[in-house]
Amino acid sequence: MARAAAHTKEDWRRLMAEAAEWRAELLDVFDAGEPADGERALDLAERHRGHITRWFTDCPPAMHRRIADDFAADPRAFALVVPPSLQRPGLAAYLCKAVHANAARLPSEEEQQP
């Protein structure tokens, strides 16, 4: 919360623009019927993880999986990234699957430590 509180108005403008671009690409991939474990969906999952790290807090793969599980289980959590007016049936589960598949392709946290 401290990092978010320190953001300037310009930071928030950039953060929101980045989130809107990511969301539009997620909807495009989902609407095109691309697989959740396909390259574009995996790249979007990794970009989401990077967004969290860049703007809020470090987000290792295990944490990102827990966040994605919350998206799939709680519509209020998912509404933080995709407003209800833009949601589609199955989209939260799709994103969750993409995040889990992305985490599986990344080195484990133990492997990342020197």
C-alpha positions as CSV (number, residue, x, y, z in Angstrom):
1,M,0.0,0.0,0.0
2,A,2.9,2.3,0.7
3,R,4.1,2.1,-2.9
4,A,0.7,2.8,-4.3
5,A,0.3,5.7,-1.9
6,A,3.5,7.2,-3.3
7,H,2.4,7.2,-6.9
8,T,1.9,10.5,-8.5
9,K,-1.1,11.5,-10.7
10,E,1.1,10.8,-13.7
11,D,2.1,7.4,-12.3
12,W,-1.6,6.5,-11.9
13,R,-2.4,7.7,-15.4
14,R,0.4,5.5,-16.8
15,L,-0.6,2.5,-14.6
16,M,-4.2,2.8,-15.7
17,A,-3.3,3.1,-19.4
18,E,-1.0,0.1,-19.1
19,A,-3.8,-1.9,-17.4
20,A,-6.4,-0.9,-20.1
21,E,-4.1,-1.9,-22.9
22,W,-3.4,-5.3,-21.2
23,R,-7.1,-5.9,-20.6
24,A,-8.0,-5.1,-24.2
25,E,-5.3,-7.6,-25.4
26,L,-6.6,-10.2,-22.9
27,L,-10.2,-9.8,-24.2
28,D,-8.9,-10.1,-27.8
29,V,-7.0,-13.4,-27.1
30,F,-10.0,-14.8,-25.2
31,D,-12.5,-13.8,-27.8
32,A,-10.3,-15.2,-30.5
33,G,-10.6,-18.6,-28.8
34,E,-6.8,-18.9,-28.3
35,P,-5.8,-21.4,-25.6
36,A,-5.1,-20.3,-22.1
37,D,-1.7,-22.0,-22.3
38,G,-0.9,-20.6,-25.7
39,E,1.9,-18.2,-26.2
40,R,-0.1,-14.9,-26.3
41,A,-2.0,-15.8,-23.2
42,L,1.2,-16.8,-21.4
43,D,2.8,-13.5,-22.4
44,L,-0.2,-11.6,-21.1
45,A,0.0,-13.5,-17.8
46,E,3.7,-12.6,-17.5
47,R,2.9,-9.0,-18.4
48,H,0.3,-8.9,-15.6
49,R,2.8,-10.3,-13.1
50,G,5.3,-7.6,-14.2
51,H,2.6,-4.9,-13.8
52,I,2.0,-5.9,-10.2
53,T,5.7,-5.9,-9.5
54,R,6.3,-2.6,-11.3
55,W,3.5,-0.7,-9.6
56,F,2.7,-2.4,-6.4
57,T,4.8,-5.2,-4.9
58,D,7.2,-8.0,-5.9
59,C,5.1,-10.8,-7.4
60,P,6.9,-14.1,-7.6
61,P,5.1,-16.9,-9.6
62,A,3.6,-18.5,-6.5
63,M,2.1,-15.3,-5.4
64,H,0.7,-14.6,-8.9
65,R,-0.9,-18.1,-8.9
66,R,-2.7,-17.2,-5.6
67,I,-3.9,-13.9,-7.0
68,A,-5.2,-15.7,-10.1
69,D,-7.0,-18.3,-7.9
70,D,-8.7,-15.3,-6.2
71,F,-9.8,-13.9,-9.6
72,A,-11.4,-17.3,-10.5
73,A,-13.0,-17.7,-7.1
74,D,-14.2,-14.2,-6.3
75,P,-15.9,-11.9,-8.8
76,R,-15.1,-8.9,-6.7
77,A,-11.4,-9.7,-7.0
78,F,-11.7,-10.2,-10.8
79,A,-13.5,-6.9,-11.1
80,L,-10.3,-5.2,-10.1
81,V,-8.7,-6.2,-13.4
82,V,-11.7,-6.6,-15.7
83,P,-14.8,-4.5,-14.9
84,P,-18.0,-6.4,-14.9
85,S,-19.2,-4.6,-18.0
86,L,-16.3,-6.2,-20.0
87,Q,-16.3,-9.6,-18.4
88,R,-17.2,-12.8,-20.4
89,P,-18.3,-16.1,-19.0
90,G,-15.2,-18.2,-18.4
91,L,-12.7,-15.2,-18.6
92,A,-11.6,-15.4,-15.0
93,A,-10.9,-19.1,-15.2
94,Y,-9.1,-18.5,-18.5
95,L,-6.8,-16.0,-16.9
96,C,-6.3,-18.2,-13.9
97,K,-5.2,-21.1,-16.2
98,A,-2.9,-18.8,-18.1
99,V,-1.2,-17.6,-14.9
100,H,-0.7,-21.1,-13.7
101,A,0.7,-22.2,-17.1
102,N,3.0,-19.2,-17.1
103,A,4.2,-19.9,-13.6
104,A,5.0,-23.5,-14.6
105,R,7.3,-22.3,-17.4
106,L,9.3,-20.0,-15.2
107,P,12.2,-21.1,-13.0
108,S,11.2,-21.9,-9.5
109,E,11.9,-19.3,-6.8
110,E,14.6,-21.5,-5.4
111,E,16.3,-21.6,-8.8
112,Q,16.1,-17.8,-9.1
113,Q,18.1,-17.2,-5.9
114,P,21.9,-16.9,-6.2
